[in-house]
Amino acid sequence: MPEPLLEVENLSVSYLTDTADIRAVEKVNLSVQAGEFLGIVGESGCGKSTLLFAIAQLLSPPAEVTSGRVVFRGQDLVRLTDNELRLVRWRDYSVVMQSAMNALNPMKSIGAQFKDTMRAHERVSANAIRTRSAEVLHLVGIDATHLESYPHQLSGGMRQRAMIAMALLFTPQLVIMDEPTSALDVVAQRSLMTQIKELQQKLGFAVMFVTHDMSVIANYSDRLMVMYAGQVAEIGATRSIFERPLHPYSKGLLDAFPSVRGPRRPLTGIPGSPPDLGRPPTGCRFHPRCSEVMTQCLTTEPELFSVEATEVRCLLYADSAEPAVAR
Ligand code: SF4
């Protein structure tokens, strides 16, 4: 297998407050190949967005990477200075935030914001900026006349597309997306997902896509990582997890969303809510909510086990599987 584009090794992130050390991400290992689409799913408060922000080196206090490495194209981003990061960020990897209305500056036109972004990373002529800005807007299906538009003059779907266009200004190799479709209606959501996938296939960039809604990425991601309480609960091929989820939490997430094509079935949620990460449960962090809980789950912290090509953090597989090798 070729060298991964991104390799996250044992990454932990804490929110360090006067009274608590809230471990939002704990010892996460993952890799992303060039051109791959990795979905990251889990409920709110499971550490998905913190993980993305840590990978993109966009954390701000009190959040802090407490251990681990984020190796992107051979460089450990955690150890780069701000100046070194500026050379990589946005040019080689970029980020699309959850709400374009919050991420875009309401006082500046789309074109002015594209110009600021390009000038922050490269000495480039006004003509070249205009040409490239029109090109990327065209890529996401927006007419170049909207370079003059202000964010409030665009629909929600167009604003998200403009954010994606901004993320593609330098044709990065990795685009990190934090719930970019969550504020859109179902129709706009589907149309945007189709467009992201088409762009990814056309331009060849890799995608890390965070969502709380598994159904959003069912048809788009190559691999899926399910996070629970700051840890990887399960990671494997998307199709395999949808067809045969191994972790009881993955099963619960799948049962919480309706299937468009499959037979009608009653939706069941997962009882309770994710734990306080300042005081996570002993043993398996999912045990207070797990429908398959066993006595040892209350005291034994499960590691990741390899079951065929999937890795799963659950003691149900402890006897039949090998501990997963950290990647
Ligand atoms: Fe459920 Fe136990 Fe597996 Fe945790 S280790 S997910 S409590 S069966």
Residues whose N, C-alpha, C, O or C-beta is under 5 A from the ligand:
A	BS01	SF4	P248 C284 F286 H287 C290 E292 V293 M294 C297 P302 R313 C314 L315 L316
